[in-house]
């Protein structure tokens, strides 16, 4: 399944990465966000229904393993497309 990020998610990824570099240093931020991208582009693409389905919003939610991040996404099976619509730190109000 092809994975795409909304503009909002792209901006959030950049913001959280910059914060990670500032707070923890470049090597830690690089390692964490490699893990984030690998999960989103490989694991989630291969197993799109791994998240918890929230029927009231027609959206899936999943915590990215070994990171403090949570993503929300939608699946369009007809188009073979998974759209990541939100990206949060677990401590953020979502």
Backbone as JSON, one array per atom type, in Angstrom:
{
  "sequence": "XXXXXXXXXXXXXXXXXXXXXXXXXXXXXXXXXXXXXXXXXXXXXXXXXXXXXXXXXXXXXXXXXXXXXXXXXXXXXXXXXXXXXXXXXXXXXX",
  "N": [[0.85, -1.17, 0.0], [0.52, 2.21, -0.78], [1.91, 4.93, 0.98], [1.08, 8.15, 2.04], [1.7, 11.48, 3.26], [-0.13, 14.0, 4.91], [-0.07, 17.58, 4.42], [-0.03, 18.84, 6.87], [1.01, 16.82, 8.52], [3.59, 16.51, 7.44], [4.67, 18.99, 8.21], [4.5, 18.74, 11.01], [6.22, 16.56, 11.46], [8.69, 17.72, 10.76], [8.79, 19.79, 12.69], [8.8, 18.37, 15.14], [11.13, 16.89, 14.78], [13.09, 18.93, 14.7], [12.8, 19.91, 17.29], [13.61, 17.63, 18.69], [16.32, 17.48, 17.93], [17.27, 19.81, 19.1], [16.73, 19.33, 21.84], [17.74, 16.7, 22.45], [19.89, 16.19, 20.81], [21.51, 15.7, 17.63], [22.21, 12.96, 16.8], [20.43, 11.3, 18.32], [17.9, 12.28, 17.56], [18.01, 11.78, 14.8], [18.12, 8.94, 14.81], [15.68, 8.31, 16.07], [13.79, 9.42, 14.28], [14.37, 8.04, 11.95], [13.43, 5.59, 12.69], [10.71, 6.26, 12.98], [9.99, 6.97, 10.3], [10.6, 4.55, 9.0], [8.76, 2.84, 10.22], [6.33, 4.03, 9.36], [6.53, 4.03, 6.51], [7.24, 1.43, 5.81], [6.41, -0.72, 7.68], [3.72, 0.04, 8.36], [2.71, 0.35, 5.8], [2.8, -2.28, 4.91], [1.19, -3.59, 6.78], [-1.53, -2.3, 7.15], [-3.82, -2.3, 8.78], [-3.06, -2.45, 11.41], [-3.41, -0.58, 13.37], [-5.7, 0.87, 15.82], [-9.06, 0.95, 15.06], [-11.1, 3.74, 14.78], [-14.24, 4.12, 14.63], [-16.09, 6.22, 14.83], [-14.89, 8.35, 13.65], [-13.92, 7.35, 11.35], [-11.2, 6.48, 11.14], [-7.84, 5.39, 11.76], [-5.72, 4.68, 14.57], [-2.44, 4.59, 15.83], [0.3, 3.78, 17.93], [3.65, 4.53, 17.48], [6.05, 2.13, 17.66], [8.63, 2.08, 20.19], [9.01, 4.79, 20.23], [7.93, 8.14, 21.15], [5.59, 8.75, 19.77], [2.4, 9.14, 18.11], [0.22, 8.24, 15.5], [-2.42, 9.12, 13.25], [-4.48, 7.78, 10.75], [-5.95, 7.21, 7.49], [-7.45, 4.74, 5.4], [-7.66, 3.96, 2.02], [-8.8, 1.52, 0.39], [-9.59, 0.87, -2.21], [-8.07, 2.57, -3.8], [-5.62, 1.8, -2.97], [-4.23, 3.22, -1.02], [-2.81, 4.81, 1.79], [-3.3, 7.34, 3.98], [-1.61, 9.43, 6.07], [-2.85, 11.41, 8.48], [-2.52, 12.83, 10.84], [-0.05, 13.58, 13.32], [1.35, 13.13, 16.39], [3.01, 13.88, 19.52], [2.97, 11.66, 22.26], [2.23, 12.91, 24.63], [0.82, 15.14, 23.92], [-2.3, 16.92, 23.63], [-4.73, 15.36, 21.92]],
  "CA": [[0.0, 0.0, 0.0], [1.28, 3.45, -0.85], [1.7, 5.81, 2.13], [1.32, 9.58, 1.83], [1.53, 12.32, 4.44], [-0.79, 15.28, 4.68], [0.84, 18.72, 4.63], [0.05, 19.03, 8.32], [1.93, 15.8, 9.07], [4.95, 16.89, 7.02], [5.09, 20.1, 9.07], [4.68, 18.21, 12.37], [7.45, 15.77, 11.46], [9.81, 18.67, 10.78], [8.79, 20.48, 13.97], [9.23, 17.44, 16.2], [12.54, 16.57, 14.54], [13.88, 20.09, 15.13], [12.77, 19.91, 18.75], [14.45, 16.51, 19.13], [17.73, 17.87, 17.75], [17.56, 20.83, 20.12], [16.66, 18.79, 23.2], [18.47, 15.46, 22.66], [21.04, 16.1, 19.93], [21.27, 15.19, 16.28], [22.2, 11.5, 16.65], [19.21, 10.72, 18.89], [16.79, 12.69, 16.7], [18.14, 11.0, 13.56], [17.76, 7.55, 15.09], [14.24, 8.25, 16.36], [12.97, 9.7, 13.09], [14.55, 6.92, 11.02], [12.47, 4.59, 13.19], [9.37, 6.76, 12.63], [9.78, 6.84, 8.84], [10.6, 3.12, 8.65], [7.47, 2.3, 10.63], [5.26, 4.55, 8.52], [6.67, 3.69, 5.09], [7.41, 0.0, 5.59], [5.52, -1.55, 8.5], [2.33, 0.44, 8.2], [2.35, 0.06, 4.41], [2.61, -3.73, 4.8], [0.12, -4.01, 7.7], [-2.26, -1.06, 7.39], [-4.87, -2.39, 9.79], [-2.43, -2.7, 12.71], [-3.9, 0.42, 14.31], [-7.04, 0.75, 16.4], [-10.02, 1.66, 14.22], [-12.01, 4.65, 15.48], [-15.35, 4.19, 13.68], [-16.79, 7.5, 14.89], [-14.19, 9.3, 12.76], [-13.42, 6.58, 10.21], [-9.76, 6.72, 11.18], [-7.05, 4.46, 12.56], [-4.74, 5.29, 15.48], [-1.4, 3.65, 16.23], [1.5, 4.29, 18.58], [4.84, 4.05, 16.77], [6.87, 1.42, 18.66], [9.92, 2.59, 20.62], [9.04, 6.25, 20.06], [6.84, 8.77, 21.89], [4.69, 9.34, 18.79], [1.13, 8.52, 17.73], [-0.28, 8.74, 14.21], [-3.79, 8.84, 12.83], [-4.44, 7.6, 9.3], [-7.11, 6.67, 6.78], [-7.12, 3.77, 4.36], [-8.53, 3.89, 0.84], [-8.41, 0.23, -0.18], [-9.82, 0.88, -3.65], [-6.94, 3.27, -4.43], [-4.37, 1.26, -2.44], [-3.6, 4.4, -0.46], [-2.91, 5.07, 3.22], [-2.97, 8.75, 4.2], [-1.35, 9.8, 7.46], [-3.51, 12.71, 8.6], [-2.1, 13.54, 12.05], [1.16, 13.07, 13.98], [1.42, 13.77, 17.71], [3.75, 13.33, 20.64], [1.95, 11.02, 23.09], [1.81, 13.8, 25.71], [0.0, 16.22, 23.38], [-3.74, 16.76, 23.62], [-5.13, 15.06, 20.56]],
  "C": [[0.9, 1.24, 0.0], [0.9, 4.35, 0.33], [2.0, 7.25, 1.73], [1.07, 10.33, 3.12], [0.79, 13.59, 4.04], [0.24, 16.39, 4.9], [1.04, 18.97, 6.11], [1.05, 18.06, 8.94], [3.37, 16.12, 8.68], [5.49, 17.99, 7.93], [5.35, 19.62, 10.5], [5.94, 17.36, 12.48], [8.68, 16.68, 11.55], [9.92, 19.37, 12.13], [9.3, 19.58, 15.09], [10.7, 17.03, 16.02], [13.43, 17.7, 15.04], [13.93, 20.17, 16.65], [13.67, 18.79, 19.31], [15.93, 16.82, 19.01], [18.12, 18.84, 18.84], [17.66, 20.22, 21.52], [17.6, 17.61, 23.44], [19.73, 15.31, 21.81], [20.7, 15.42, 18.62], [21.26, 13.67, 16.17], [20.93, 10.84, 17.19], [18.0, 11.05, 18.01], [16.82, 11.91, 15.38], [17.67, 9.57, 13.75], [16.25, 7.4, 15.3], [13.42, 8.44, 15.09], [13.23, 8.72, 11.95], [13.56, 5.82, 11.4], [11.05, 4.99, 12.82], [9.1, 6.53, 11.15], [9.73, 5.38, 8.41], [9.26, 2.5, 9.03], [6.37, 2.74, 9.66], [5.34, 4.02, 7.08], [6.82, 2.21, 4.82], [6.38, -0.82, 6.36], [4.05, -1.23, 8.29], [1.84, 0.17, 6.77], [2.04, -1.43, 4.23], [1.42, -4.23, 5.63], [-0.75, -2.81, 8.08], [-3.33, -1.13, 8.48], [-4.33, -2.71, 11.19], [-2.95, -1.74, 13.77], [-5.28, 0.1, 14.85], [-7.99, 1.58, 15.54], [-10.98, 2.46, 15.08], [-13.18, 4.94, 14.53], [-16.07, 5.53, 13.68], [-16.15, 8.55, 13.99], [-13.66, 8.64, 11.49], [-11.91, 6.75, 10.06], [-9.09, 5.65, 12.04], [-6.05, 5.24, 13.4], [-3.73, 4.22, 15.86], [-0.25, 4.4, 16.89], [2.69, 3.7, 17.85], [5.76, 3.42, 17.81], [8.23, 2.08, 18.9], [10.13, 4.07, 20.3], [7.92, 6.84, 20.92], [5.73, 9.3, 20.98], [3.49, 8.45, 18.47], [0.73, 9.1, 16.38], [-1.73, 8.31, 14.01], [-3.76, 8.77, 11.31], [-5.75, 7.02, 8.78], [-6.63, 5.73, 5.68], [-8.16, 3.86, 3.25], [-8.11, 2.61, 0.1], [-8.57, 0.21, -1.7], [-8.64, 1.51, -4.39], [-5.58, 2.7, -3.97], [-3.54, 2.33, -1.75], [-3.86, 4.5, 1.05], [-2.44, 6.51, 3.42], [-2.81, 9.02, 5.69], [-1.85, 11.23, 7.61], [-3.11, 13.5, 9.84], [-0.93, 12.8, 12.71], [1.33, 13.85, 15.27], [2.46, 13.11, 18.6], [2.7, 12.77, 21.59], [1.43, 11.94, 24.21], [0.93, 14.96, 25.22], [-1.48, 15.89, 23.5], [-4.18, 16.53, 22.18], [-6.63, 15.0, 20.44]]
}
